[in-house]
Amino acid sequence: MLAAFDTYPIVGGLSPSHGVRNIDEFLISLVGNPRLPYVVTDIVAENGNSLYQPLVDEYIAGADIPLAEVRQAWRNDLNAAGGYSTFYEQLYPLVRRINQRLPRARKLRILAPEPPIDWSKVTGPADFYPFLDDRDQHIASILENEVLAKRRKALILIGTGHLRHGTGAAAIYEQTYPNSTFVITGHLGFAKDNVVLERRMASWPVPSLATFHGTWLGELDSSYFSLPGDAPLDPGKGYPGIDGYLYLGPRDFLMHQPLSARAILDKDFTTELERRATVVQVPSDAPWWPSVLFQQEASSSVLFYDPDQHT
């Protein structure tokens, strides 16, 4: 992944918000890699509200700001479930600590790419949905203005639904900056023939990064990568709009990432999320409601893929 920055200013696409512990741990180890600050200037982290970018910059630079204050950046995002992520609780303090040991020219920046919603001013659906509709446009503008136009290089930790070539935010900024992104997805199993195909990966080290171009992965029909719950993929070969495939082990060995105990025990945060769900008028069974999210967590497997919970 770090070598990809020799060719591309933006590399990534692995979301830390989808509940795969293996991916979260891999990304934390990547951020902690001593080579990273000599290759990357920015880390663009999903579920970061750009309203708090000045606060994030100060915290990451080492200002006397408690983590309890800066966590507003991911707790006050558009996605309610992102506030329960353990990944961001680790990422922000880790980058702050890394920067304390780096010369000024090498210090990393965390970019919050999400629309700047102020939840204190949201009193109904009309105050919320324009921000949601503007999400890809805002992510694209952050990448254009803060990374590409400044000739910087960013490790981007956002779901591939926003980054696949020709879709989402990538379709917007790549009009001006074509071929600027190396998009990576993680192996979560194949939609069919998983056992047979994983035998072909048995000798791969963990972790491994393969390309689609020029490999047997790129010769598979795209339907092999269309997993349940994902948007349907365009017909074709390989994974449309994706360049790299990260292998962190067989599907059956991937682990579920538990919710943050700090967030669960924060009654003020839970109350605020209940207020947001009420004013935005989300369905009663949506995971915006803490009670629904907690019930899903209580009934979830410790494994990411559990045959008893998948059809």
N, C-alpha and C positions, 0 to 999 in steps of 0.2 A: 504493500500500500504506500509506503513512504517513497519507494522508487517511482511510483506513478506520478509523483509531483515533478519529476524531471520533464514530463510532457504536458501535464494538466495542472492548471491553477486551482481546480476544485476537485477533491477526491472524497468519496464517501457515499452515503445513502443508507447506512445501517441505523435504524431508529432504536434508541434506548427505551422507547415507550411501549413496546409491544410484548413485554412480559417474558423475554427469553434471558435467563440469567447468564448463560454462556456468552451471549453477545455483549451484555453489559460489562461483564468481567473482562472480555477481550478488549473492549473500547477503553476501559480504565487502564489496562496494561499498556495499550498503545499510547495513550496520553502521557503515561509515565515513562515511556521509552526515552532514554537520554538523547537519541537522535532527533526526536520530533521537533524541538525548537530550532533546529538547524535546517529544517525542511519546511515547516509550517509557520505561518504568522497568526492565523486565526482559527478558532474552533467555533463553528456555527452549530449551536445546540437547539434542537427542537424543544418546544414547550418553554421558550424564553420570550417573555413579553417585552417588546422593544421600548415600552414606556419607561422601563427601569434600566435602560442601557447606561445612562450616566452613573447610576448606583453600582451596577455590575462592574463598570470600568474602574471605579474607585476601589471597590473591594478586591478585584483581581490584582490591582496595582499595589495592594498592601495597606490601604487606608484603614483607620481604626473604626471599622464597621462590623457589627456582629453578623454572623451567618443568619440569625433569626430575621434580620432586616432584609438581606439580599435575597432570601428565599422567596420573597414576593415575586421575583422575576419568573419563577416557574409555577408557583402556587396560584398566581393571578393571571394565568394564561387562558386561552379559549377552551382548552381541553381540561375538564375538571379532573379526570383521572391522572393527569400528569403531575398534579400536586402530591400524589402518593408515591411518586417515583423515588427509589433509593439511589438511583444513578446520579441525579442532579445534586443530591446531598453530598455525594462523594466528589463529583466533577469540580464544582466551584472551589471548595477548599483545597483540592489537589492542585489545580492550576495556580491558585494563589501561592501555595507553598513552593511550587516549581519556580514561579517568577522571583521569589525571594533569593534564589540561587543563580539567577541568570543576569548577564549584563543587560543594560537598558535596550540595546539594539535587538536582543533576542527574546524579550519578554512577550509572552503569548497574550492574546486577547480573546475573550469569549464574546461572541456576537449573539444577541437575542433577536431572532429573525421574525417573530410573530407580530401581528398588528397590535398597535398600542391601545388596547382596550383599558378603560378605567372602570372597574367593576362598581365603584361607589356611585357611578352615574347611570348604571344600568337598572332601569325600573320596569322594563318590558321587552318583548321579543324584538321590537323595532330598534332598540338600542344595541342589540347584540348581533343580529344577522348580517348587517352591512360589514362588520369586521370579519365574520366568517367567510363571506363572499369574497372579501378582498385578500384572503390569506395568501394564495399563490402569487398574486401581484406584489404583495408586500415582501414576501420572501425573495422574490426576484429582484426587487429594488435594493434590498439590503446587499445581496450578492453583487449586483452591478456596481453600486456606489461605494461600498466599503471594502470589497475584495478586488473585483476585476478592474475597475477604473483606476485603482491605486496600485495595480500590479502586485498584489499580495497573494498569498496562497492559503486556502482554507480546507481544513478537515471538516466535512459537513456531516452532521449526525441528524439526518431527517429522513423519514420514510421515503422509499423509492416512488411512492405514488405522486410525490411532488417533484421528483428528480429524473424520472425516466425520460430519455431523449424524446422530444415531441409531445410531452405531456406536462401539466402542472407548471411549476415555476421555471423549470428548465426550458420549456417551450417558449417562454417569454425572454429570458436573458440570453439564450443561445441564438436568438435572432441577431443580436448585436455582437455576441461573443461565441461564435460557433466552435464546436469541438473543444469546449473549455472544461468539460466535466468527465471524469471517469466514475461511472455509477456502479455501485456494488450492492448486491443483495446477499443475504445469508441463507445458507442451506437449512431449510426447515422440513425437509422431506420432499419427495416427488409426489405429484397428484396421483400417479399410478405406477405400478411396477417398482415400488420403492425398494423392496428387499433386493430385487435383481440388480437395480442400478447402483445401490449403495455398495454392492460387492465390488463394483468397478472402482470404488473410492477407498477400499479397505486398506490399501497401502499408503494412502495420503497422510502426511503428518498433520497433526492438529496444533496450530491452525494451518490451513492452506488457502491460497488464493489462486483461482484458475480464471482464465478468460473464456468467453464464449467463442470468440473468433478463433478458428483454427483448431477447435477441440471437439470431442464427441458431445459435450454439453450443447454446443452450438448447432449440432445436427439433430438434436431432439426436437420433436414437435412442441410448439409453445404450450400446448395443453398439459404437458408434463409439469409445468411451473404454475399452473392456475390452481392455487390452493383454495380450500373452502373459506368463504368469508372475504376473499379478495375480489376486486373488480375483474371481470373477464378480460383476458389478454387477447390482443389481435392475433388472428391466425398467422402462422409462419414458423420459422425455425428459431430455436433458442428462446431466450427471454427477451421479448421486444423492448428496446430502449435501455437494456442493461449491458454493461461491459464486463463486470467481474462477479465471481461467485465465491463467497467465503465459506469454507468448510470448517466447522468446529466440532465435528464428530457426527455419528449417526443420529438420525431423528430421534430414536428411542432413548438416547443418552442425554438429550437436551433437557435442561432444568427450568422449571417455572421460577420467575423472580417474584418473591413476596412483596406485598405493599410495605411502605415505610411505617414502622411502629411509631416514630415521632409524629407523623402526620395523623395516624389513626387516633392517637391519644390526645391530639390537640382539639379540644372541644370547640374552641372559637372557630377554628378552620372548618370543622364539620358543620357548625351552625351557618357559617357563611356559604358553604356549598349548597346547603339546603335552601337558603334564600335565593341563590342564583338559579337553582333548578325550578323554584317556584315562579320567579319573575320571568324566566325565559320560557316557561310553560312546557318543559320537556315531559315526555310520557313517564308514567309512574314506574315503568320497568326499566328505564334507562339508567346506565351506570353513573350518570350525573348525580344521582341520589346516593349519598354515602351508604345508606342501608342496603341498597341493591349491590353496590360495589363490595361491601363487606360480606354479604351473603355469597357472592360469586367467589370471593377469596376463601371463605370458610369451606366451600364445597370443591375447591380446585385441587388438583393433584399436585404433588411436589415435582412431577415431571411435566414438561411443557406439552408433550404429546402423550395422552393416555387413551388407549383404545376404548376403554369403557366410557369415555366422555366425548368420543369422536365417532362420526358415522362415515 
